[in-house]
Amino acid sequence: MTERTPEERKLLLSRRRFLGVSGMALGGLAVACGTSGTDTTTTTAAPASTTTTAAASSTTAGGGTTTTAGMATPMTSVTGFTVGYNNPNRMLRAPLYVGQSKKLGFFEEVGITDFTINDADDPVPPTVGGTYHVALFDSDVLFDAIDKGVLDAKMISVNLGGQPLILLAREGFDTPEKLKGARVGGGRAGQVNEALCKYMLQQLGLDWENDVQFTEMTGGSNDWIQALLTGQIDATIAFSRHIPLVTDAGGSVLYNDFLNAPQGGFAMTSDKMAEDPNFAAAWNYAYIQAQRWVKTRDNFDDLVSILSDEFGIDLPDAFFDEQVWTIDGTILTQDLGFDPAEMDKWMDFVSPFGNVAPDINTRWRTFVDPSGLHVAQEALGLDPNPSADLSTGKENLGNY
């Protein structure tokens, strides 16, 4: 990326602060949910918490010191590294590219340049091995790995704050009653999709053990849809981008709902955080702006141009479906923060399926370091979210 003079950086800062702050008044997005045709509105705006005056510097939960809070832009200087992001959804990945774009350059503004994106299916080994500087983790996967001593890391922010619940069926299986005796794909065994599929079947009045042939799947979600379209299974858990594919082939949406769930976010090893204590604040500062820009529908045409023209990314037809965009945009958090009470609920949901220890809610707070996120949020004029240092266990839940 072209080097810019300090004067040019100041001009960029002014323009991007306008894009990133004054243009960020997105509250939440309405998503058509459930099987009754009713709507549910999910709001992911920053909490109305009390504002605290920052000291000259702050100490992280891991013992490091972050960038001075209250400054205009948290800064670092890092280039040529790898980000792990194992979700193939083009919309959810978009902030990584938008942030690097020549037009917007949110990452360059904070001193982060020339990183590559790797989508290894399991982020734990490359993170343990030091390949990833920062990586997206499912919350349950991260907490379980830390809890078992496999990984010494901290979650630094949550960028996926919602969990869609979508069950699709092939032609001829357009009601829950018709699923009785049918073969239903539940995703890969032991992962959260298995739990979600069983939950949806229960909500539809079906016993996953007795009413259907619950089938474990291999591969990724695109493979599950291919199995559905070729008649190998009759229904499957799916994602928003699959809805047009299935309905165009005569299939049905049997379940479409949404959970407020901090399902995934960015994590760094303790070693990486110690090497660059300012990185988490700078990363989150840039990412909040990029993510909010992506969530703004008025930017959609520019988003398509950036992804396809600048980065050569092939965009499937579903990317242009407004319903798909709405669902995916709702998954992306507004400020990379989350409600600890919602994380407790999410862990309670996944723990019966063996994804995390049953008592994980007594420990996961020590696996999160929001100090860099708080610096980023304050620099952008946002309230701190979460609104308390999770390592102390003192949560001001009344602020949510």
Secondary structure, DSSP 8 states (H G I E B T S, - for coil): -----HHHHHHHHHHHHIIIIIT----EEEEE-SSSS-EEEEE------------SS-B-TTS-B-S-TT-SS----EES-EEE-----HHHHHHHHHTT-TTT-HHHHTTEE--EEE--S-SHHHHHTT--SEEEEEHHHHHHHHHTTS--EEEEEEEEEEEEEEEEE-TT--SGGGGTT-EEE--STTSHHHHHHHHHHHHTT--TTTTSEEE---S-HHHHHHHHHTTS-SEEEE-GGGHHHHHHTT-EEEEEEEEEEEEEEEEEEHHHHHH-TTHHHHHHHHHHHHHHHHH-GGGHHHHHHIIIIIS-----GGGG-HHHHHHHHHHB-SSS---HHHHHHHHHHHGGGTSS-TTGGGTGGGGB--HHHHHHHHHTT---SS-S-GGGT---GGG-
